Each structure stands twice: as C-alpha cells, then as structure tokens.
Amino acid sequence: MDKNLIKKKYQKKINLYNYYNKKYYDDNISEITDSDYDKLKKDILDFEKQYKFLRSNKSPLITVGYKPSKNFKKIKHKVPMLSLANAFNEEDLINFEKKISNYLDEKKKLELEYSAEPKIDGISASLVYQNGQLTKGLSRGDGKEGEDITENLKTIPDIPKKILSKDFPKQIDIRGEVFIQNSDFEKLKSQFANPRNAASGSLRQKNPNDTKKIPLKFIAYTFGYEKGLLAKSQGEFLKKLKDWGFKINPINKILSGTKNLMENYLEIENKRNKLDFDIDGIVYKINNFSLQKRLGNVANAPRWAIAHKFSANKGISKILDIDIQIGRTGALTPVAKIKPINIGGVVVSNATLHNEDEIIRKDIRVNDIVEIERAGDVIPHIVSVDLKKRLSKSSKFVFPTKCPSCGSNTIKEFNNTTKKKDAVRRCSSEGFECEKVSIEKLKHFVSKEAFNIDGFGKKIVQKFWDLNLIKLPQDIFKLNFTKIEKLEGWGKLSVANLRYSIEEKKNISFERFIYSLGIRHIGLENAKLISKYLKNSSNFISLSKKENYQDLLNIDGIGETQINSIKNFFENKINVKIIKELNEILKIQKNADIKKDGILADKSFLLTGKLDGMSRAEAKSLIEQNSGSIISNVSKNLDYLIIGEKPTKRKIDAAKELKIKILDQRDFLKILNKTS
Ligand code: IVH
C-alpha cells in the first residue's frame, strides 16, 4: 500500500477514536458498542505495529482515554475516611494491645473486647443519609475528599436508598466495602485483571447503566459523621446495620484476648479459599465506642483498630489434576491444575510441580489439599501438602514412562557436572519426531530473540501447525499464502503484511540463526560465541561432515555439555536437512559482515527500559552490527543512553548529570536510518 494512503487511513481511524472518546467522556453518550470501540482501538494499534512510521502522539498508545477525574465532582468527607495500621503476627497484636492499655492507663487491667471483622479487599465507599434518605455516595479518594459517585452506588441492590427504621440516625455516613463475589467475577475475568479492579472500574463508569451491568455487592462496617446514633459498641452498631437493611459480614465476631484473635485468624485464613469474596486480613476494632473515642486517631489511622494481614502470596487449594507439558527440549514438566484461587489479587489455576523428583519428594497427588505460593511474576508453586486432609483412597502419582505426545520412552539423563541423574525426565525422540516438541521448537524459532517475525506469534504457530501449513522451520518460508488468505480472520492485507515480515527476516545474523535452532544448552550467549568462532554458516554445517566438534572446545565458554548437545543435534538427519534447506533459503550474514567502521564506530550505548517491537538482544545486535558497543553502567565512557518504556530513573539522572546524550527509540532508529 502507498505510504500516503496508509497515513490517511490511519488518521481517519484516530479521528474516529477521538470523536467517540469525546462523546463518551464529555457528553456521556455511547455511539458505539464497547466491543466495536475495543476493535477500533486494536485496529489502530495493529496499524502502528505494521507501519512503524505511523507513531504519533495522538495514538491510543499514548492518550489512554480522557482523564477520569473530570467525570466526578470532588466532595469533602465530613469526617475523614481513615486507613488502618497493619499487624502481621501475634507479637504485633500483643504490642497493639499493650499500647492501648498504656494509653488508657487504667488502674485495674482492662479486658479489651474487639470486633473482629474480615477485611474485604474491595473499594470503600461512604453513603450519606439524611432523614433516612440516601443523598450522596462518595468514593474514599484521598481520605479527605472523595468523588461523587452517588448515581453509580445507587445501582447496587445491597445499598438501601431509603431507611424508615425509627432508630435510624437523622444524619449518618454509613461506610463499607463495594466488591464483586468471586463466582460473579468468573464471568467477567476476560475484562478485568482481578475482582478488585473490576469493582473499582465499574464504580468509576461515567454512565451508571454501565455500573448496573456489573454485579456489585456492598457490606457495611463503620460510620463517619453521625447525629442521633444510639449504639454503645461496634457489636451493637453492626446489629443495627443489619436491622436497617444493610448487609454485614457473616463471619464478624466479638472476641477478647490476643490468643483468641490468633485462633480466629488462623481459622479464617484456612477457609479463606472457600469464601466467595476476597479478604486480605482481619480488622480488629475496640468494641466499646467510649473507649474508641478516648483512644482517638494517630495521623491517618485510628488508635483503636488494626488490620491483621494474611500473608499476601499464599493460599490453600485443591489439586484437580496433574498435566504433563512438553517443552522444546523434550522436558516433561508436570503442572498441577488447581481449583481457582485468588492469591494477592491474581486468580491462580495452575501451579508448576517442576519435575518428577519434586513430585516424589513432596509426594504430591491428585485431590490433595495444598498450600500454593505466588511470588512476583514467577509461576505459582506448591509449598506443601496437607497430609491430614488426604483421602484414604488416594494413590501416588505415576509419572509417565512414555511421552504423552509421541509415545517414545521418557528418560532421565546422567548429568556429567553433578554426577547424578537429572531431575528432569525427557521425551527420548529426536525432536521433530514428537509433535509437542516440534511445535515448541517452531515457537522458539519465530520468537523475539530468534527470527522475531512480526505478527507470527505462538498462536499462529499452533494454528498453522494444525492446518498442516508448517511442520519444520523451513516451511515458514514456503507458506501457501493463497490458502492462508482464505482462512477466517485473514485477508489480503494481513497476508501481504505477513509475507512482508517473513521476507524481511530472511536476512539474519549468523548468531541469531544458531540460536533459533533451539539446540539444547545453546542460548543467545553461546550462539554468539560459536558464531564469532565459526564466522559463517557453511562452517557450521560442515561441523556435521567433519565431525570435528571438539574443535569448538577452543571457544572460551563452550564445554563438553554444549559440545555433546551440538553433536546430538547434528547426528539427527532431520536437523541436518533443516539447516541445509534453511541455508539455501536464507541470507545468513557472515560474522565478518560486522563492520568495524560502521556509523556507530567508537560509540558506546546503554539501554534502559523496554523498546517497542524490538527486543534488547535485537537492539544490541543492531548496535554491534554498526560497530557500536554496549556498556552496562552510566559512566564518563558512555556516549548515548537509549530510553524505552519504564526506564530506570537512576540511570537517566546519572546520564543527565554527566551530560550524556539521551535518545528515545525514534532518535536511535534515526541515527541508524531506520525510520522515515
Ligand atoms: S474500618 C477507621 N472495617 O480497609 C477504620 N475497614 O485500611 C477504617 N476495610 O479503606 C475502616 N473491611 O476499605 C474497616 N471491616 C472493615 C473493613 C475495612 C475492609 C478496608 C477499607 C479501608 C481499609 C483500611
């Protein structure tokens, strides 16, 4: 397509997008369905991905809708909405009680009574009632000022709009939590990251009709300003809330003594995964209102209350099944399918079991009740099995001795370094003979660090495999585009783009080529070392003929393990056929192609943050191909700092201090002459 035509089409889409945004956010009118709106947005993003020269600051990548704060009026809370101090263990609770006792300084030791209330992880809201009528509903905001979300809150069935009870105060702000039940969230999980996000997003809709569509719930637990409240304790107040028609938490309790608080805490933590709402701790409040009053507040939290938090990253669930996944290197990885559970705001339904040894060591079985831990972005894993809860008829898990994909024997190799058998069991097929391994190898072949073919992701690999369009890597370069064009979701334009991206990537560096083959133990670094040593792909291919693998031992960093792996690779006829054919089709750059007098000669670079559509490895190799070098710290020796998305502020500050030139992706590509 002509560049001007593309620009025109793109601009048209942007104008439309801005028009719908303005209508929606300023005039509160939806002229387009949500899914059509999302489609339009995706369309723009796809366009930008395909035609990199299009990026503009009008792009939805940059302008994410209109500011939501414009939507709602800010209103001051008559009594601030405070937060709570946290406790994490029994010692913290003992200290909390001690501080209170000291503060009250009573002659005789007080037996302090608490209202222990599960802390629902939702969004707090304040409901202002005047003469029994709900007049305003506010979000917490910054605690002092909230947003006026009255109309949205009114759509929640749990919130009474009019209260006729005689003992209902003339004026009162009832406060509580807006949330979504886990069972309801199941149906919404494609739209939101977690139940809390879903609740918060729905409450902030400009149009209350959109809020109404989401099954929000409300549980009341405290009050702010009040005139005419006749309750002497939190327990009494909670009872009244119920009489007035509010929902209160069904597992609230009145308790005293830190021992009893601990017992209740552990009991609730244990049944946490069976509750239909997410809780992240227990709130303890001094029950007696006159004591609460005496205790007052510190900064922005009351002295009379504390939140006893659950450890955020663990949960209890049940193993429903154990699946075996097969990786690119034939490794069989067992994965536990667990009853979905929310851990720290993320719904977890899979947990890795690592390998066969791990299953044996922990004796993990289907139907076991297990503790699951999720730390950071790593895949959740099983910490322990609750043996007391094991069913008597349960039997040991038998690890498959045949590959579930191709039926070959599975083996545990002897590890020369550890002098022990590997913990990992592998499919013994030669790679491309096993369906699952082949698919994984192909996914690796097109991945970011390897061929990085635009628009050719993991899903496409699977789809093309299922349609028999690709079985071996070279098939990617012999695709039947006429057939693809007829597939659902494909058209002339998308096929032309795919064709273009594939064609573009036929020109590949020697090191990336080696890496893309997915030879075990040959990652990016080793591929680079080998490419430097062997210089070109013919030398690489002839390794198989000459069988002089030991020669590679000259490379600093390459050892027996890597050499054995390369040997195994070349001993497989299919692999040899693959590289020979690829060598014919591709233009594999010689290592010597890397110039010493390129445009970046003598210039050093440091990258911080993520670049768009380009991996760190690709940027690095681009720099090196043009004779530049990469260094790992900001120092006087650095010439350019390239910043991508979410850069490290420290590096930018240091670079500014040293007056080092800072480039964004565009500037960087401009230097390389890669943009228009
Ligand atoms: S009492 C002045 N009770 O916890 C006391 N808060 O960190 C503060 N929360 O923003 C409120 N369940 O969203 C109270 N039973 C409960 C609660 C609860 C959840 C949340 C609330 C508040 C946060 C305090």
Residues whose N, C-alpha, C, O or C-beta is under 5 A from the ligand:
A	BS01	IVH	L82 S83 L84 E117 P118 K119 I120 S124 Y221 T222 V283 P302
